[in-house]
Structures are given as C-alpha cells and as structure tokens.
C-alpha cells in the first residue's frame, strides 16, 4: 500500500500499522527468508570445498608469506646496506681531505688520566661521541685525524634520521679510534684500553674475511657501546691496500624483533630470523615458549665488554636436536616448507632466504590452528541454521499478532494526550504560563506534559526575572557612573592590539591627552613611546595566561609629570576566554617621592655608620700608639734592676699599668661593639666541643677566683663529649666575660657554679654566683652599652660594654642570653646555643677502617704537612686522617696564623692546610704573608673553613688557594685532595 503526507489523512491506528508493515516487517521477513535459503545452500557447498581447498592452500600460502616477508626484510636490510656504503664513501673522503672540525667540536675533546682522547659532552646541535683508546699514544697526527673525521657528523645524523632500523652509526680505526653517533658517555661504557680490531664488527670486514671489500652483515653479538644485542652492517675503508678502519650501522635485536618481525601471519603464526650460521637473530614473544628460549635484547653492562660476545648454542637451530630433521635442508635450500615437532606439537615451518645477508626467515604455524576447527565449525553451522528457521517461524507468527493489538493501544494512548498537549501549548503562547497537570499512561507523553507545564512556569519566572534584571541593570549603570566619578583612578578598556575602547576618570587633567584623543588610539601612544617594549609584551602575556600584570610608568599629564601604577586585568567572555583587558592606573607620585626620601635616608645612615667605624678605627690607632709608650715605659721602670723603685714609686707605676690595661680593654671592647653593630664582625659557625672550652675558661678564671678565696665549681664531667654550633673564639669570649663578672661582683669566700645543661636540641651554659646581686629595676638595662652598677660600698673596675658585646655575640651564634638576680643574694646568667652531634669530627672505624674505598698510600718519599688551626677538634680529626692513611707524612700544627708562618719558614712543608677563621690574623692575611716570603711562596695551600657560602669558596679560589674545602670535612674528598696536591698514589 502506498501513501504520502499529501494523500488522504488516516486514523492513527492504521497509520501506525501501515508504517510498521511497509518500513520494517515486510522487508525484514523477505531478507531473513532469502538469507536462510542462501545460508543452507552455500553452507553445504562451502563445507566440502573449503576443507579441501584450505588443506591444499595452507602450504602454498605459507611459502608465499615467507617469500613475501623475506623480500620486505631484504628491502629494509638493503636500505641499511646502501646507507653503510654511502657512509663508507664519505668517511674515505674525509680521511683524505684537509677539512677540519668546527671549533666547538674540538673544544669538547680532552685527555683522560689513562691517555684516552674522548668527547666530554655532546655538541649543542647533537653530534657523535669520540673515544680514542689508550692502547696507542694519541698525538698531534691522531688528533688531526679525529678533527677530519668529525666533518662526517652531518652525514651520520642524516643516515640515523632516515634509517628507522639504525641503532647507531660508527667508524672504528686500526688504532682503536671509535666515532659513534648518537652521543653517549664513552668513559662510563668503554674499557680504557679497548683494542677495537679484536672485535667481530671490525675483523669480519678485513681482507681475510671480506676479500670483496663490500658491505657485509655480522651475526648477533653483544655491543660494547651499551646498546645490547645486535647485528651490524659493516664495510672496510681502505687507503690503498691498507685497512684504515671499518664503518658500520648497528641494528639492535630488539629493533629487528619489533620492526622487522612485526608480521601479520594467519593461524597464530610468527616469524623467526636466523643468521647464516644458524643463530637465531630475532625471536618474537610468541615463539619463546615454543623454542624454549628467552630472546636476548638488553644487557645490564655492570662491566665493560672486553671481547666478542655471541649468543649461546641453544640459539643456533643447526645445533639444536629438535631441528636435526630439517637443519641441513634449511641450510642448503633457499626456500622450502617442512613439518616439524616443536614443544610436543606439530608445526609447519616455511623458510625463505634474505638475499643480501643470506639470513633465513622462518614462518612457524601450529598445524592444529589450521585444521582443528574446520570440522567442528561445519557441524555447528548446520545446527545453527536449523534452529534459526524454527525460531524465525515462531517469532514472526507471535510478532504479527502482538503488533496488531499494540498498534491499537498505541494509537489511543497517543492521540488523546496529543490533543491536550496542543491546547497547553496554545495557552502558554497566549501568556497563560501556569497550567494544570495531566495524568497520561505513556511515560514519555507524561514526561512531555510535565516538561511542557514546567516550561510554562519557567517562562513566567524568566519573564519576571528579565523585567527585574532590566531594572537592576539600569541601577548598576547609574552606580557605575557614580563609582567612576568618586575615585581618582583611571580605568580603560583595551583590545588585544592595545587599542583603547573606552576611558573612565573623574578628572581628565590627570591624562596625558583628552579622552576624545585617547579612545580608538593605542595605549603606548597614550603613555609614552619608550614604554612600548614593556607594555606590548604585557598585554600579550595577559591575553595568553589570563593573569593580572602590573607596571609602573612616568608620563607628562595636563597637570605636569606624574608616576602611575598600572594593572592589566583580563575580562572574560561567557566561555572563559579573554575578550578584552581592563587597565587601571593609580597616581603614585607621592609614594615615589617617599621612596626616594627613604633611599636617601638609608644612604645617609650608611655613610654615618661608615664614618663612625672609620673614626673608631682611627681613634684606636691614635690611642694605642701613646698607650704603647705608657705601658712600655711603665714596665721598664718596674723591671729596671739598676734603679729599683721605692715603695711609693712602685705603687704609682702599678696604678699606671692598671689604668693603661683598663683603657686598652675598653678600646678593644668598643671596637668589637662597633664591628658587631656595623655587621662586619666575622663569625665562623662550626661544631665546638663544650668540655674543652669550659675547661680552658675555668683554668683562666681560677687564679682570679683564688685571689679572693672564691670557690669555682665546674659541673661538666671530664671526657663527656658534647658539641654546639658556635664560633669557638666568640664562645670563649662570652664565657670569660660572664665568669670574670662573677668573680668581680662576688664576695670574698663566695662561690661560682659553672655548669652546662643539655636540653632537647640546645645546650644551656649557666654561671651562678653568690655576689652582690642586681636590683630588679636594673635587669633590663645591664645589657645596654656603658651601663655600670652604682654601689657606694662596692667599686668594680670595668668598661660597661662587656655584657652588650656578649649579648650580641650570643645572638649572632643563634642563641639567647638571660639573667636572674636578687639583691644581696647573687646572680644567675645563662645562654643557650644549638646542639650538634659532632659526628663530622669523630673518626670511627667505618670511616678509617679497611672498608674505606680509598686505598692506603704507599710512597717511599717523606712529606711534611703544616695544619694552621685553633680548634682542637678539627686538629684531632685531620691528625687521625693523616695517621690512618699516610704513613709517610709528618703533620705539624699551629693554633695561630703568626705561629704558622714562623713554622712554615722554619720547616718548609710540602703542603699547608689553613683555617680561615683564626685568632689574630685571619687565614687570608696569613696566606698573603706566606706568598710574600721567598721560602714559602711556592708551597701549595689548601683552605679548610666553615665559611661554606658559594661566594666564600669563589673568593678563596680567586686569591690563589690550591683548593677550598668546607667544614664539616668530607674525609674521602680530603684524602683525594691531599693525594692530588702531593702527587702521591
């Protein structure tokens, strides 16, 4: 039955029924019947013919596959062969040309200690690696040969890029030069004295093995260059009748497996590539289980390759028992097919010979994959056809009955709701947005009705929202205008090209031009042409990144010169893309003036501080000169035996000496305070042993305490090794200051407790006395410069700045100082410093035992080493290193730079180890004096310092130190440096 939309209108029932019949059921039934008939007819015929044909063609197809794939492999191999010949010609030309390498290529060549001439790094655009073995001396002639051969770098790179199978391209010479691309670290890979002509990839190209002097292929071998198992296309390079070397292109076994043997063979088959001697060159994963092998592709290279390394015998099919039946046939015949039993199952093996290399391509297919499923499939096809016919007959009978009944229901269920929905649509269109709900049986129609009613409500809400939004938009526009006119900033809208689209400001006078001239003009023209190189990249950056960027600029406005801070911010569209930019500019002229004033004030303060330091230094010199005369002559008067002093004169001289020494102490402490405040006091933080410092301080203070019968109690156990991070000299200075105060402000027969308390991560030094005490009101002032306790009954000499210096020194050593005191009872001062385990200063058996990787030094010569160091822990460490490692070195030591210079002049040591931070003259001054003396100016000096900043190391090397080692000392690095400097092995 034929009808169209323009024909007579049909009831919904008939329309649905006719539509199903015309478009679906009738064509479907006809097609199904036709397919069933064709199926049974062809199944019977194909069952007989397919089985016979498949059995006959399987073997022919396998032979064709092996031939075809052998040709493909031959083409791939021929490409490598041709490339090898091309590289051989270029190499031969370079050996006879006068061309040389580029300077940057020559610059990356150097000698190793073993005499190897090698490339230290890759070239900037990628180049070959150079390895001239230490087997022969590399002199000027050899270096020039390397330079000429480096001119072949472009052809090596070109071949490497054009040959996907190529793993590496190289040229080996008769005197063990290896040039290989791409670059790798040759010293890490090659043996130092590698004799290249003894390897198969060289001698297989010589006249004995290759009398035709053509390109030939090697069997699989282990590559010394670190690329694993591979085969190579090699060709000799002759100079007349002399074999200069061999060029080659490596193809890794892994590449052959992945690229060459990536074959699509039916029946679950796979390809195996065999060398001309029967060695399996490439075996895919599918064949590893069948052959009982794991293919060799990679190698760990834990040691360098010193000789030829080939695959074991189990990889040679001519030597395997399971190939005895056909091995001779494969060896003699160019191609063929044979049945063989592998892994307890029968297989077809078809082979064909690769022309250029005489390799064999074996195609292996399990026989059960070819025949096993044919008979089963034919039976299943017949059974499927029978069930198909029965099922279709039953299905279509029931389907026709159900379809007729359902078409009637569908027409009724669709027609009534459609009429109702049509009325709803009409009402919504008239502006009646709220409609009553309907209840329909058909879910989709019910959902349509609900959505339609909800759409009406949403349209009503949207209409109301639009009205509100319009009013709100009008209000916001009014507010924006008011906001723009209430702020002093300039606001602009810019496009991607920096064109100004709009401008807002409440004062046009702060602009460089009138607004009418700015709009549609470029922002760089508005600001100043000199800012174009800054503004244009910023605009591009904001558009690309979507981030805000800032810039400061100075322009001439209508009110005069002014500084502005501008911010470029993105304005996004609805999809999140940057549409335009907003540029806001704020006047920062006043801030700039303040910044300039601050800079000027800072410079003035620095000049004043410098002037103060220079004044104090000058005054120190001016005061010390007369003080030297006063103290010197006073001591001469006191010691003159020819004219002894009377008792009255002796008392006067004692007062002169006492006052002079007091003034000298004051000068020193004032200078220390000035250095601290100016930041010029050198502090060297390193692990310091607490016991030795406390014991030294106690021994100095003990005589002072004994004069007044004061008991000094030192509560640190002897032998207890505790370390703090501090400057040893400054720590000792602080302790001496606090301990001397505890003596001076104590009572006769009093007591001082000197102790050290270990906290979690800090060490606390505590000095407690039973002296006169300090008023509570003075506790906050005692650390101020020149503050003195006023006591009419107790007069103590002092400068008044000792505690000030001590507080600042403790703070520079990352510590804090505190005080507690009670008038008439006594005082307690304590400070804490960071603790350290001191492991870098304690030599243990592991560091100095037999397991140390550095061999002991055996040298018949005797050496002297002078170590100038004031820290006993550092001296002990170096002494143990020298004793344990160098039997032929005598170690001298000096605690000061002055004594070290005297010892160096007297003993003329072979090496001087010099600490930088020393009492008296520092290490740099000591080094300068050593260089000025004729006897010591040639002695190498190694700096050892806790100053480990990069600038400290660079400064030390710049002044001429042999080396600059940092504390804590790295034992192995120290030993190697001593060996290198003394030239001992």
SEFI-421000 format. One record per residue (C-alpha): residue in one letter; z, y, x. Coordinates in steps of 0.05 Angstrom, whole numbers, plus 32768, in hexadecimal, padded with zeros to 4 digits. Each point is the difference from the previous one (the first is absolute). Layout:
<pts>
aZYX;...
</pts>
This chain:
<pts>
x800080008000;x7FEC8043801D;x802180437FEF;x800F80438021;x802C803D7FF5;x7FC980217FD9;x7FF87FC67FCE;x80277FF37FC1;x804B80078008;x80267FBE7FFF;x80477FED7FEB;x80307FF8803B;x80067FB47FF5;x7FB57FF48005;x7FF780308039;x80357FDB8029;x7FE47FBB7FEF;x7FB88012800E;x801480228041;x80257FC18019;x7FC57FD37FED;x7FCA802C801E;x802180168041;x802D7FC68012;x80007FBE7FDB;x7FB67FEE7FF9;x7FEC80118048;x803E7FDE801A;x7FF27FBF7FDA;x7FB77FFE8015;x8011800C8049;x80377FCC8000;x7FD27FCB7FE2;x7FCA80108032;x80307FFB803B;x801C7FBE7FE8;x7FBA7FE27FFB;x7FEC801A8044;x80427FE9801C;x7FF77FB67FEC;x7FB77FFF8013;x800A801E8045;x80417FDC800E;x7FE07FBC7FFA;x7FC58013802B;x802680288034;x80357FC98007;x7FCC7FD0801B;x7FD880318029;x80398028801D;x80247FC6801E;x7FC37FE58022;x7FE780438016;x80438016801B;x80077FC18029;x7FBB800B801E;x8005804A800C;x80478004801C;x7FEB7FE88044;x7FC1802C8002;x8029803D7FEC;x80347FF38035;x7FC97FFD8034;x7FE280407FE6;x804480238001;x800D7FEC8047;x7FBA80178015;x800580427FDA;x804580118018;x7FEE7FEC8048;x7FC780327FFC;x803080367FE7;x80317FF18038;x7FC680008032;x7FEC80457FE8;x804780198008;x80067FE08045;x7FBB801B8014;x801880467FEF;x803A7FF78031;x7FD17FE28034;x7FD0803B7FFB;x803980318005;x801A7FDC803E;x7FBB80058021;x7FFD804B7FEE;x8044800C801F;x7FEC7FD8803E;x7FC4802E800A;x8029803F7FF9;x80357FE58030;x7FCB7FEE8034;x7FE380477FFA;x804580208008;x800E7FD98040;x7FC1801E8020;x800680467FE2;x8022803D8020;x802180147FBE;x804C80027FFD;x803680017FCB;x801B803D7FDD;x803B80228021;x802F7FEE7FC7;x7FEE7FB68009;x800C8004804B;x804280247FF3;x801D7FC57FDB;x7FF67FD0803B;x80387FF28032;x801D7FCB802E;x803B7FD27FEF;x80337FEC8034;x7FDB7FBE8007;x7FC080248014;x7FDF7FF87FBC;x7FD080387FEE;x800580077FB4;x7FFB802E7FC3;x8044801D7FED;x7FEB80147FBA;x7FC680037FCF;x7FCF803A8001;x800380337FC9;x7FC37FE57FDB;x800E7FB88011;x7FE87FDD803E;x80037FBF8028;x803C7FE68027;x7FF97FF9804C;x80227FC98029;x7FEF7FF9804B;x80297FC48015;x802D8004803D;x7FDB7FC3801D;x7FD5802F802A;x80118046801B;x7FE280367FD4;x7FE48037802C;x7FD1803B7FF7;x7FC27FD37FF8;x80227FD77FCA;x8019803F7FDC;x7FB9801D7FFF;x7FE67FBF7FE2;x803480077FC8;x7FEA80487FF4;x7FB77FEB7FFA;x80107FC67FD1;x8028802F7FD3;x7FBE80207FED;x7FF27FC27FD5;x803A80127FD1;x7FD0801B7FCA;x7FD67FC07FFD;x80407FD67FFF;x801B80277FC5;x7FBC7FFE7FDD;x7FFA7FB48007;x80487FF67FE9;x7FF580297FC1;x7FBC7FE07FF0;x80177FB8800A;x80357FEC7FCC;x800C7FBE8024;x800F80208043;x804A7FFD8014;x7FF780218044;x7FC880168031;x800C7FFA804B;x7FE37FFE8046;x80217FD58037;x7FEC80088049;x80017FD1803B;x803C8027801D;x802B7FFA7FC0;x7FF080427FDE;x80077FFC7FB4;x7FE480367FD3;x800E7FEF7FB7;x7FF980247FBD;x8028800E7FD6;x803A801B8029;x80437FDC8008;x803A80028033;x7FE37FD58037;x80407FFE802A;x80277FE07FC7;x7FC97FCC7FF4;x7FE07FEC8043;x80207FDF803B;x80038031803C;x7FD67FD5802E;x7FD17FE37FCD;x7FC37FDF8021;x7FCB800A7FCA;x7FC67FD7801E;x802B7FC07FF8;x7FFC80067FB4;x7FCB7FDD7FD6;x7FE880417FE0;x7FE980148046;x7FEA7FC18026;x7FD97FE37FC5;x7FCF8039800A;x7FF67FF5804B;x7FC17FE1801F;x801E7FBA8001;x80107FFF7FB6;x7FCA80307FE9;x7FC27FFA802C;x7FD480237FCB;x802D803F8007;x7FFE80097FB4;x8035800C7FCB;x80287FC17FF2;x803D7FEF7FD6;x80427FE48018;x802A7FCB7FDE;x804180147FDE;x803580198032;x804180288000;x7FF28049800E;x802A801F8039;x7FF680457FE0;x802E7FEE7FC6;x7FCE7FF37FC8;x80127FB67FF6;x7FCD7FC77FFD;x7FB780148003;x7FB97FF28019;x7FD780318027;x7FB780138009;x7FF9800D804B;x7FC78016802D;x7FFC8009804C;x7FF380448021;x7FDB7FF78042;x7FF3802F803A;x7FC47FDD801D;x80197FB9800A;x804980158002;x802A7FF67FC1;x802380437FF6;x80247FEA7FC1;x7FFD7FE67FB9;x7FFB80267FBF;x801A7FE17FC1;x800F80097FB6;x803D7FDA7FE4;x7FFF7FE17FBB;x80457FE77FEB;x80097FBD7FDF;x802380247FC7;x7FC3802C7FF6;x7FD17FC58001;x802C7FDD7FCD;x8004803C7FD1;x7FBB801F8009;x7FD17FC88016;x801F7FC57FDA;x800A80287FC0;x7FD07FD07FDD;x7FFC7FF07FB6;x7FF37FB58001;x80017FDA7FBE;x802C7FC37FF0;x803B801D8026;x7FDC7FFB8042;x80098029803F;x7FDF800E8043;x80177FEE8046;x7FE28020803F;x7FFD7FD2803D;x7FEE80148048;x7FCB7FDD8029;x80357FD68023;x801D7FE97FBD;x803B80317FFE;x8010801A7FBB;x7FF6804B8007;x801580147FB9;x80237FD77FCB;x801080207FBC;x80417FF57FDB;x7FDE7FCE7FD1;x7FF07FD28039;x804280028027;x80217FCA7FD5;x7FC27FD38000;x7FF98004804C;x804C7FFF800C;x7FFD80408028;x801A80477FFE;x7FCA80318017;x80118028803F;x7FF3804A7FF4;x803C8026801C;x802A7FFA803E;x8046801C800F;x7FEF80188047;x80487FFA8018;x7FE27FF88046;x7FBF8019801E;x7FC47FCF8001;x7FF57FEB8049;x7FC97FCB7FF6;x7FCC7FE47FCF;x80207FE67FC0;x7FD67FD67FD0;x800E7FDD7FBE;x80217FBA8005;x7FD97FBF7FF8;x80137FF67FB7;x7FD2803C7FF1;x7FC47FDB801F;x7FDB7FD57FCC;x7FDC7FD98037;x80447FE88018;x80207FF27FBB;x80037FB77FE7;x7FF080137FB8;x7FBD801D8018;x7FEC7FC4802C;x7FCE7FE97FCB;x7FD780407FFF;x801380268040;x7FC47FE88027;x7FD1800D7FC6;x801A80487FF8;x7FFB800B804B;x7FB77FE98005;x7FE180167FBE;x7FF380487FED;x80127FF37FB7;x80137FC87FD2;x802F7FE57FCB;x80327FC68004;x803A7FE17FD9;x80437FFE8024;x80487FF07FEF;x80308039800E;x804980027FEC;x7FF87FBD7FDA;x7FC8801A7FD3;x7FB47FFF8004;x7FDA80408011;x7FB980178007;x7FF480248043;x7FBF80268008;x7FF180238042;x7FCE8031801C;x7FF9801F8046;x8008804B800C;x7FC38010802A;x801880318036;x80437FE1800F;x7FF37FB57FF1;x803F80027FD5;x80037FD07FC4;x801080177FB9;x80217FC67FDA;x800280057FB4;x80377FD17FE6;x80047FEC7FB6;x802F7FCB7FE0;x7FD57FCC7FDB;x80317FFB7FC7;x7FF4804A7FF0;x7FB57FF07FF7;x80027FC07FD6;x80467FF87FE5;x7FFC802C7FC3;x7FB87FF37FE9;x800D7FC17FD6;x8041801B7FE3;x7FDE803F7FEB;x7FC87FDC7FDA;x80317FD87FD6;x8028803E7FF0;x7FC280277FEB;x7FEC7FCB7FCC;x80477FFD7FE4;x8004804C7FFC;x7FBE80037FDA;x80177FCE7FCC;x804180247FF2;x7FDA80427FFE;x7FD27FEB7FC7;x80397FE57FD6;x802B803D800B;x7FC880307FEF;x7FEF7FDE7FBE;x804880017FE9;x800C80468018;x7FC380207FDE;x800E7FDD7FBE;x8047801C7FFC;x7FEB8042801D;x7FCD800E7FC8;x80347FF27FCA;x8036802A801F;x7FD180398010;x7FE980077FB8;x804780047FE5;x801780308036;x7FC5802F7FF5;x8016800B7FB8;x804780108015;x7FE9802E8038;x7FD480287FD2;x8039800C7FCF;x8033800F8036;x7FD280328022;x7FE080247FC5;x803F80187FDC;x8023801C803E;x7FC080238016;x7FFC80267FC0;x804980168007;x7FF680148049;x7FC380297FED;x802B80277FCF;x8035800D8035;x7FCC801A8032;x7FE5802F7FCB;x8046801C7FF0;x8011800C8049;x7FBF80248009;x8014802F7FC8;x804180118024;x80307FD17FDD;x801E7FE28040;x80397FD77FE3;x7FE77FC07FDA;x80257FC77FDF;x80017FBC8023;x7FD57FC47FEA;x800E7FB58003;x7FC37FD58013;x7FFD7FB5800E;x7FD08008803B;x80278013803E;x7FC88029801F;x7FF580267FC0;x804B800C7FF9;x8002801A8048;x7FC3802C7FF1;x8022801C7FC2;x8042800C8026;x7FDB80218039;x7FD9802B7FD0;x803E80187FDC;x8023800C8043;x7FC380258018;x8005802D7FC3;x8049800F8010;x7FEF800C8049;x7FC8802F7FED;x803280267FD6;x803180048039;x7FC980128031;x7FE980387FD2;x8047801B7FFD;x80087FF9804B;x7FBF8025800D;x801880397FD6;x804280038025;x7FDD7FF88044;x7FD280397FF1;x803B802D7FF0;x80267FE7803E;x7FC2800C802C;x7FFC80477FE8;x804A800A800F;x7FF97FE18046;x7FC5802D8011;x802B803B7FED;x803B7FE6802A;x7FD27FF3803C;x7FE680467FFE;x804980197FFE;x80137FD1803A;x7FC78016802C;x801280497FF6;x804A7FF2800F;x7FF77FE28046;x7FE9801F8041;x7FD57FC48016;x7FB47FFE7FFF;x7FE27FC57FDB;x7FB77FEB8007;x7FD77FC57FE7;x7FCD7FE58032;x7FC87FCD7FFD;x7FEE7FCD8036;x7FD680338026;x803980338002;x7FE1802C7FCA;x803480297FDB;x7FFB7FF07FB5;x803A802A7FE7;x8037802E801A;x804480127FE4;x802F8035801C;x802D80387FE5;x7FED802F8038;x7FB880058016;x8014802B803C;x801B7FC38026;x7FB97FE58001;x7FCE800E8037;x7FCB80107FCC;x7FFE80107FB6;x80017FC37FD1;x7FB9800E7FE9;x7FE87FF68048;x802A7FC2800C;x7FEA7FD67FC4;x7FC37FD58011;x800A80118049;x80177FD18038;x804A7FFD8011;x7FF18007804A;x7FDF80437FF1;x803C80167FD8;x80317FEF8039;x7FDC800B8042;x7FC57FDF8023;x802D7FEC803A;x80257FD07FD2;x7FC17FDA7FEB;x800B7FC88033;x80467FF57FE2;x7FF4800C7FB5;x7FC07FD67FF7;x801D7FBF801E;x8040800A7FD7;x7FD880057FBF;x7FD97FC08011;x80417FDD8013;x802280117FBD;x7FC37FE87FD9;x7FFE7FBF8028;x804B7FF08002;x801980217FC0;x803C801D8027;x801880488005;x7FF380258042;x801C80428019;x7FE78037802E;x801A80448018;x7FD1803A800B;x7FFF804B800C;x7FCF802E7FDC;x7FF680497FF3;x800F800F7FB7;x7FF6803F7FD9;x804A80108013;x7FF67FF1804A;x800A7FC2802D;x80297FC87FE2;x80127FB7800E;x7FF77FCC7FC9;x80117FB67FF8;x7FC97FDC7FD9;x80047FBC7FDF;x7FC37FD77FEB;x80137FD07FC7;x7FD17FCF7FDB;x7FF180077FB6;x7FEF7FBB7FE3;x7FD27FEF7FC6;x80107FCC7FCB;x7FE97FC6802D;x802D8014803A;x7FC9801F802B;x800880448022;x7FD980327FD5;x80128042801F;x8036801F802D;x803780327FF2;x800D80308039;x804380267FFD;x801080368033;x8045801E800B;x800E803E8029;x802C7FEC803C;x7FF9803F8028;x804C800D8000;x800E7FB98015;x7FD08006803A;x8022803F8017;x80447FDC7FFD;x7FE47FC58029;x7FE680308035;x804580228002;x80217FBB8008;x7FD17FED8039;x800F80428023;x804B7FF67FF6;x7FFC7FB9801C;x7FD98019803D;x80348036800A;x80397FCD7FFC;x7FDC7FD28032;x7FF6803A8030;x804980137FF9;x80167FB8800C;x7FD37FFD803E;x801C80418019;x80477FE67FF6;x7FF07FC08026;x7FDF80278039;x803C802F8001;x80327FC78004;x7FD77FDE8037;x7FFC80418027;x804A800E7FF6;x80117FB98016;x7FDA800C8041;x801F8044800A;x80467FE67FF3;x7FF97FC08029;x7FEB8026803F;x8040802A8006;x80297FC47FE6;x7FE57FD78039;x801A80348032;x804380087FDC;x800F7FB57FFC;x7FE37FF28044;x802880338026;x803F7FF07FD8;x7FF97FB78016;x7FF480168048;x804080297FFE;x80267FC57FE5;x7FE67FD08034;x8001802D803E;x80317FDE8031;x7FFF80388032;x801E80337FD0;x80297FDA7FCC;x801080257FC0;x804580167FEE;x801E7FE57FC0;x7FEF80407FDC;x7FB98000801A;x7FF87FB67FED;x801480107FB9;x7FCE80397FFD;x7FC87FD4801B;x80127FCA7FCD;x7FFA80337FC8;x7FBC8016801B;x7FE77FB88001;x801E7FF17FBC;x7FE0803E7FE0;x7FBE7FF48024;x7FFA7FB87FE9;x801380157FBA;x7FC980348000;x7FCE7FCC801B;x80127FD07FC8;x7FF680397FCE;x7FBB800F801D;x7FEB7FB77FFB;x80197FF77FB8;x7FDF80417FE9;x7FBE7FE8801E;x80087FBC7FDD;x800D80237FBE;x7FC3802D800A;x7FD47FC3800F;x80197FDC7FC1;x7FF5803C7FD3;x7FBA800C801C;x7FEE7FB67FF8;x7FF17FF9804B;x80387FD08012;x7FE27FBC8012;x80217FC57FDC;x7FEB7FB98014;x80167FCE7FCB;x80087FB9801A;x80317FC67FF9;x804180128026;x80387FCF800F;x8040801D7FE2;x80337FDF802E;x7FE3801B8041;x7FFD80477FE5;x80477FFE7FE4;x801B7FE1803F;x7FDF8036802B;x801B80387FD3;x80467FE18001;x7FFF7FFB804C;x7FED804A8005;x803580187FCE;x80387FD28018;x8014802B803C;x8004803D7FD4;x802C7FDB7FCF;x802D7FE58037;x800F80468019;x8023800E7FBD;x801B7FB97FF6;x7FD37FF67FC4;x7FF47FB77FED;x7FB67FEF7FF9;x7FF27FC27FD4;x7FB97FE48004;x7FF77FCE7FC7;x7FBC7FE48012;x80037FB8801B;x7FE37FF78045;x7FC07FD67FFE;x7FF2800F7FB6;x7FB680158000;x7FF280327FC9;x7FC3802E8002;x7FF080427FDD;x7FBF80277FFC;x8011803F8027;x7FF3802B803D;x80307FE38034;x800B80438025;x800C80277FC0;x802D7FCA7FE2;x802A8003803F;x8001804D7FFC;x801A7FFE7FB8;x80367FCC8010;x80178027803E;x800480407FD7;x80297FE07FC8;x802D7FDA8032;x800D803D802C;x801380277FC1;x80307FC87FED;x802180088045;x8001804C8001;x801C80097FB9;x80327FC68006;x804A8001800F;x801F7FE78041;x80117FB57FF9;x7FCF7FFF7FC5;x7FCF7FCA7FED;x7FB37FFA7FF9;x7FDF7FC57FDD;x7FB77FF68014;x7FDF7FCB7FD4;x7FBE7FE97FE4;x7FF97FE37FB9;x7FC47FD67FEA;x7FE780107FBA;x7FC57FDE7FDB;x7FC880248024;x80248034802A;x803380068037;x803A80317FF7;x80208021803D;x804880177FF2;x802D802D802C;x804680097FE5;x8035802B8022;x804980147FF4;x7FF580498013;x800D80437FE0;x7FD17FF47FC5;x7FD380327FDC;x800E802B7FC3;x7FDB7FE87FC2;x7FE180457FF8;x7FE07FFA8045;x7FE07FBB7FF7;x7FBF801D7FE6;x7FFB8032803A;x800F7FD6803E;x7FB67FEC8007;x7FE980498000;x7FED801D8045;x803880238028;x80367FEE7FCD;x80457FF98022;x80437FEA7FE4;x803280398003;x80457FE78013;x8030802F8022;x80297FC6801B;x7FC57FD68017;x7FC9801E802C;x7FC57FD18012;x7FC58013802A;x7FBB7FF37FE2;x7FBD801E7FEE;x80037FF87FB4;x7FBB7FDF7FFA;x800F7FB88015;x80097FE77FB8;x7FC280287FEA;x7FD57FDD8035;x80207FBC7FF0;x7FF180077FB5;x7FB78013800C;x7FF77FC88033;x801C7FCC7FD0;x7FD280187FC9;x7FC37FFC802E;x80147FB7800E;x7FFE7FF37FB4;x804C80017FF8;x8036802A7FDF;x8043801A801B;x804080097FD8;x80488017800C;x80447FF67FE0;x803E80268019;x804780117FED;x8024803A8020;x80367FE78031;x7FEC7FB67FF7;x7FBD7FF98021;x7FB47FFC7FF5;x7FCD7FCA7FF5;x7FB7800B8011;x7FCB7FCB7FF2;x7FB47FFA7FFD;x7FD17FC77FF1;x7FBD7FEB801D;x7FCC7FCB7FEA;x800F7FBA801A;x7FCB7FD58022;x80047FB78015;x7FE880108047;x7FD57FC28001;x7FCA80248027;x80328009803A;x801E7FBA8001;x7FD67FCE8026;x80077FB97FE4;x7FE77FBD8015;x7FC580037FD1;x7FE68040801F;x800A7FEC8048;x7FFD7FB37FFC;x7FCB7FCE800F;x7FDF800A7FBC;x7FEA80478012;x7FB480028000;x7FFD80278041;x80017FD6803F;x8030800F8038;x7FE6802A8038;x7FF37FDC8042;x7FED80308038;x80137FFD8049;x8002804C8005;x804180267FF7;x8004803D7FD3;x803380377FF2;x8008801E7FBB;x802B803E7FF2;x801B800A7FB9;x801A80467FF1;x802B7FF87FC0;x8044801A7FEA;x800C7FCD7FC8;x80237FC1801B;x7FE57FD57FC6;x7FB880128011;x800C7FF5804A;x80207FBB7FF2;x7FC47FED7FD5;x7FCC80108035;x802B7FE08036;x80017FBE7FD9;x7FB580037FF5;x7FF2800B804A;x80307FC98017;x7FE67FCD7FCE;x7FB6800D800C;x7FF6801D8046;x80207FDB803A;x7FDE802E8032;x801680447FE3;x803D80278018;x801A802F7FC9;x802080438013;x8020802E7FCC;x801580487FF9;x802580217FC5;x7FE38046800B;x7FBC801E8011;x801C8022803E;x801C7FBF801D;x7FC17FDB7FED;x7FD580318029;x802E7FF6803D;x7FFC7FB47FFA;x7FB480027FF8;x7FF9802A803F;x802E7FD18027;x7FE67FBC7FE9;x7FB780107FED;x7FFE7FCD7FC6;x7FC07FDF7FE7;x800D80157FB8;x802E80327FDD;x80197FF67FB9;x801680447FE4;x802880127FC1;x7FEC80437FE1;x804380157FE4;x80308006803C;x803D80298010;x7FEE803B802D;x7FB58004800A;x7FD77FD87FCD;x7FCC7FCC800E;x7FC580318000;x8021802C8033;x80127FC4802C;x7FB87FE77FFC;x7FE780458014;x802D8001803E;x7FEC7FB98014;x7FB780167FFF;x8010803C802C;x801E7FD58038;x7FD17FE38032;x80247FBC8005;x80047FF47FB4;x7FC280227FE5;x7FD87FBF8002;x80357FD37FDE;x7FEC7FEA7FB9;x803380167FCB;x80097FDF7FBC;x802480297FCB;x80337FDB7FD4;x801A802B7FC7;x801C7FFF7FBA;x7FD2803B7FF0;x7FCB7FD67FDC;x7FD880337FDA;x7FB58000800D;x80038046801D;x80387FE98030;x7FD57FC68019;x7FC2802C8007;x802880358026;x801B7FCB8030;x7FBB7FE3800F;x7FE380458007;x803080158038;x7FED7FC28028;x80307FC67FF0;x7FE27FBC8010;x80167FE97FBA;x802F80187FC9;x802D7FC87FE2;x802C800F7FC5;x80467FE77FF0;x80157FCE7FE8;x7FDC7FDD8039;x7FCC7FCA7FEE;x80107FCC8036;x7FBA7FE18003;x7FDE80438003;x803180188036;x7FF37FC2802C;x7FB480067FF8;x8002804A8013;x802A7FF2803E;x7FD07FC88014;x7FC4802D7FF6;x801D803A8026;x80187FD6803C;x7FC17FD57FFC;x80287FC07FFF;x7FEA7FC17FDB;
</pts>
